[in-house]
Amino acid sequence: MKQMPPSRLMTAGLTALLVAASVPLASAKTRVAQSNSVVLTSGSVIPVKLTTKLSSNNSHKGDAFTATVDDSMPAYKAIMRGGKVDGVVRKATPRSGSNPGLLDIAFTRLRLPDGRSFAISGVPTSLDTKYLKTRSNGVLEAKNTSKNQRLTYAGIGAGSVALVKILGGKKIRIQDVLVGGALGYGAGSILKSPKQVNDVNLGAGTKVGVLLGSSVRYTQRPRSSATKRY
């Protein structure tokens, strides 16, 4: 058998070494790419703060509004720091007699700081921990997504605003008290015309949970390359 010259042996050895070294490098790049992938599945909750004032007596169907992502939680600071969520008023009913003011809103788009945006199907939900769980990656998720999660703001109680579900028979079910402290009605269903009613007034800075009805997927980009286009 003819032996390979020493120079050829050295070249072949270096080539094999480089090929072997490139395999873990490629794997590392794949892991980085995978770690930069953000997937918000249906049932995920994005905490936001309103930047637009909304009310049952001054807002109108079709009015647009904006909220900023509350990135005080590390998970949201990492995946959408500086992000915004757009929404629209679906229905606004002023207080009338013993009927409380009602405000029905929806969230329609997630906008990232680098200019990318994604259509979403979001509804308001409570940020109370009894309604939420935290995934291993720190993202919030609603505990119960099997039922209709469409909630409405109602002006119930002395100076209070509650997030409620409209039931049959002119009844509502209180999901959470958002503004003004205790309602004084207790949990469960109450009549749609309680003793103390008022209009819904949500000021800038009001915290809201955005419950996603469909998945959102995107890849994180380095913040140095992000360009604001708001």
C-alpha positions in Angstrom: 0.0 0.0 0.0 1.3 3.4 -1.0 1.8 5.7 2.0 0.5 9.3 2.0 3.2 11.9 2.1 3.5 13.6 5.6 2.3 16.9 4.1 -0.8 15.3 2.8 -1.4 13.6 6.1 -1.1 16.9 8.0 -3.6 18.6 5.6 -6.1 15.8 5.9 -5.8 15.9 9.7 -6.4 19.6 9.8 -9.4 19.3 7.6 -11.0 16.6 9.8 -10.3 18.7 12.9 -12.0 21.8 11.3 -15.0 19.7 10.3 -15.4 18.2 13.8 -15.1 21.7 15.4 -17.8 23.1 13.1 -20.4 20.6 14.3 -20.7 21.8 17.9 -20.5 25.4 16.6 -23.4 24.8 14.3 -25.3 23.2 17.1 -24.6 26.2 19.4 -25.9 28.6 16.7 -29.1 26.5 16.4 -29.6 26.6 20.2 -29.2 30.4 20.2 -31.7 30.7 17.3 -34.1 28.5 19.2 -33.7 30.5 22.4 -34.5 33.8 20.5 -37.8 32.4 19.3 -40.8 33.8 21.2 -44.1 31.8 21.2 -47.1 33.2 23.0 -49.7 30.5 22.8 -53.5 30.9 23.1 -54.3 31.6 26.8 -51.1 33.7 27.4 -51.6 37.0 29.2 -49.7 40.2 28.4 -49.8 42.7 31.3 -50.3 46.3 29.9 -50.9 49.8 31.1 -53.4 52.0 29.2 -52.0 55.2 27.7 -55.4 56.3 26.5 -58.3 57.3 28.8 -61.4 55.3 28.3 -64.9 55.7 29.7 -68.4 54.4 29.2 -69.9 57.9 28.7 -67.3 59.5 26.5 -65.8 56.6 24.4 -67.6 55.3 21.4 -67.8 52.1 19.3 -64.8 52.0 17.0 -62.5 54.3 19.1 -58.9 53.2 19.0 -56.6 53.2 22.0 -53.1 52.2 23.0 -51.5 50.5 25.9 -47.8 49.8 26.8 -46.5 46.4 27.8 -45.8 46.4 31.6 -42.3 45.1 31.5 -41.7 45.3 35.3 -41.9 41.4 35.1 -38.5 40.0 33.9 -40.1 37.7 31.3 -41.8 40.6 29.5 -38.8 42.8 29.8 -36.8 40.2 28.0 -39.2 39.4 25.1 -41.1 42.7 24.4 -39.5 45.5 26.3 -41.0 48.8 25.1 -43.8 47.0 23.2 -47.2 48.4 22.7 -50.7 46.9 22.2 -53.4 48.6 20.2 -57.1 48.1 20.9 -60.6 49.2 19.9 -63.8 50.0 21.8 -66.5 47.4 20.8 -69.3 49.0 22.8 -69.7 51.8 25.3 -73.0 52.2 27.3 -73.3 55.2 29.6 -74.9 54.8 33.1 -78.7 55.0 32.9 -80.8 55.1 36.0 -80.0 52.0 38.1 -78.0 50.4 35.2 -74.2 50.8 35.5 -72.1 52.1 32.7 -70.6 49.3 30.5 -67.4 49.4 28.5 -66.5 46.5 26.1 -63.0 46.6 24.6 -60.7 44.3 22.5 -57.0 44.2 21.7 -56.1 43.9 18.1 -52.3 44.3 17.5 -49.0 43.8 19.3 -46.2 46.3 18.2 -42.6 45.6 19.0 -39.9 48.4 19.4 -38.2 47.4 16.1 -41.3 48.3 14.1 -42.7 44.8 13.6 -46.3 44.3 14.5 -48.6 41.3 14.8 -52.4 41.0 14.6 -53.8 39.6 17.8 -57.1 38.5 19.2 -57.1 39.7 22.7 -59.7 40.4 25.4 -59.2 42.1 28.8 -58.7 39.8 31.8 -57.9 40.0 35.5 -54.3 40.2 36.6 -55.2 38.8 40.0 -53.0 35.8 40.8 -56.0 33.6 41.6 -56.9 33.7 37.9 -53.4 33.2 36.6 -50.5 30.8 36.6 -46.9 31.5 35.7 -45.1 29.2 33.1 -41.6 28.1 33.5 -40.4 30.9 31.2 -42.1 33.5 33.4 -45.0 34.3 31.0 -48.5 34.5 32.6 -51.3 32.2 31.5 -55.0 32.2 32.4 -55.9 29.3 34.6 -59.2 28.7 32.8 -59.4 29.2 29.1 -62.1 26.6 28.3 -65.0 28.9 28.8 -66.0 32.2 27.1 -63.5 34.7 28.4 -65.1 37.9 27.0 -65.3 40.3 29.9 -66.7 43.8 30.2 -66.0 46.8 32.5 -68.9 47.8 34.6 -69.3 50.8 36.9 -70.5 49.0 40.0 -70.1 50.2 43.6 -69.2 53.5 45.1 -66.6 54.9 42.7 -65.5 51.4 41.6 -65.0 49.7 38.3 -65.2 46.0 38.0 -64.3 43.5 35.2 -67.5 41.4 34.8 -69.1 38.7 32.7 -72.6 39.5 31.4 -74.9 36.6 32.2 -78.5 35.9 31.3 -81.5 37.3 33.2 -79.9 40.8 33.6 -77.2 39.5 35.9 -73.4 39.9 35.9 -70.6 38.0 37.5 -67.8 39.9 39.0 -64.4 38.8 37.8 -62.2 41.4 39.5 -62.3 44.9 41.1 -59.9 47.2 39.1 -60.5 50.6 40.5 -61.9 52.0 43.7 -61.5 49.3 46.3 -64.1 46.8 47.6 -67.4 46.6 45.9 -69.4 45.5 48.9 -71.4 42.9 47.0 -69.3 39.8 47.5 -68.4 37.2 44.9 -70.8 35.5 42.5 -73.7 36.8 40.5 -75.5 40.0 41.2 -78.3 41.9 39.5 -77.3 44.1 36.6 -78.9 47.0 38.5 -77.1 47.1 41.9 -77.7 49.9 44.4 -74.6 51.9 43.6 -73.8 52.4 40.0 -71.6 54.8 38.0 -69.9 55.2 34.7 -66.7 53.3 33.8 -63.6 55.6 33.9 -60.3 54.0 33.1 -57.5 56.5 33.3 -54.0 56.4 31.7 -51.9 53.9 33.7 -54.7 51.5 34.4 -53.3 47.9 34.5 -55.1 45.4 32.3 -54.3 41.8 31.3 -54.5 41.0 27.6 -55.7 37.4 27.2 -54.7 36.1 23.8 -57.1 34.0 21.9 -54.6 32.8 19.3 -50.8 32.3 19.2 -48.2 34.9 18.4 -44.7 33.9 17.2 -41.7 36.0 16.4 -37.9 36.0 16.7 -36.2 38.4 19.0 -33.7 40.8 17.4 -30.8 42.5 19.1 -32.0 45.7 20.7 -29.1 47.6 19.0 -30.8 47.0 15.7 -34.2 48.0 16.8 -35.6 51.2 15.3 -38.7 52.8 16.9 -41.4 53.6 14.4 -44.2 54.6 16.7 
